[in-house]
Amino acid sequence: MKITREDEGGRGRYVTNVEGHEAELTFHKEGRTLTIDHVGVPGALEGRGIGTQLVAHAVQEARARNEKLVPLCPFAAAKIGKRPEWKDVLA
């Protein structure tokens, strides 16, 4: 699954297209801190782990870019909270 990052000013998203459906993780950025405000997966793709893959990708990218994450989205917060190895990227 290909996940791409789109940045536009202080906002951005990680997005993937699966079987013609778009799933995304949106964020706003201040300096080197990304605040995750939403993870959206269409009903047709629910239960396939796509939201989790988006969060995992955001964590990997944060490490690579020396960024920190603030997961305001309850889904992202729950996923990161269950993975102690991801806590190093939290602001």
N, C-alpha and C positions, 0 to 999 in steps of 0.2 A: 504494500500500500504506500503510495507516494504522498507525503505530507509536505506542503510548501508554506513558507512564511510570507505574509504580505504586511508591509509597514506603510502607514500613511500618517505622517505627522506624529502625534502622540498616541495614536491608536494602531492596532494591528490584529492579526489573527493567524492561526495555523489552520490550514484547510486541506481537506482531502475530498475526492470525488470517488464514490463507490457505487457501481451499477447505476450511474446517472443521478445519484443523490449526493448532495453536498453536506458534509459534517464539518463543524468548526469549533475552535477554541478562540475566544476573543479576549483581548487584553488592552489595557492602556499602559503607557510607558512614561516613567519619570526617571531621567538619568539612566541608571543601569538596573532599575527595578521595574518588573512587569507585574501588574496587578491583573490576575485572571478574573474576568467578570462573568464569563459564560462559557459553558461547553454545550453545544447543541448537536444532537444526532437525530435525524428524521426517524419517525416510527418504523419505516421499512428496514432500517438498519439496527434497530435496538436489539440488545442482547448479544451482539457480536463482538463486544470489546473495543469498538471503535473509539468511544469516548476515552477509555483508559489508554489506548494507544496515542491519542492526541495529547493527553496529560503527560505520558511518558516521553513523548517527543519534545514537549515544552521543557521538561526537566533536563533532557540531554542537551538541548540547544542552550539553555541557561548556563549549564556548565561550560559548554564550548565557547560561549560569548562572554563569560565572566559576568553574568547577570544574576539577579536574585528574583524570586517569585513571591507574590502575596496572593494566595488562593482565596479570593472572596466568594467565588462560586462554590456552593455546597458540595457539588459533585467532585470538583477538583480538590477541595480541601479534604474530603473523605478519602480519596485515592492516595493523596500525598501522605495523609495521616497514617495510613496502613502500611506505608513503606518506609521504614527507618532509614534506608539507604538513600532516600530522596531528600531527607531533611536538610542536607548541606546546602541546598539551593534556596532555602527559605530566608526571607529578609528579616 
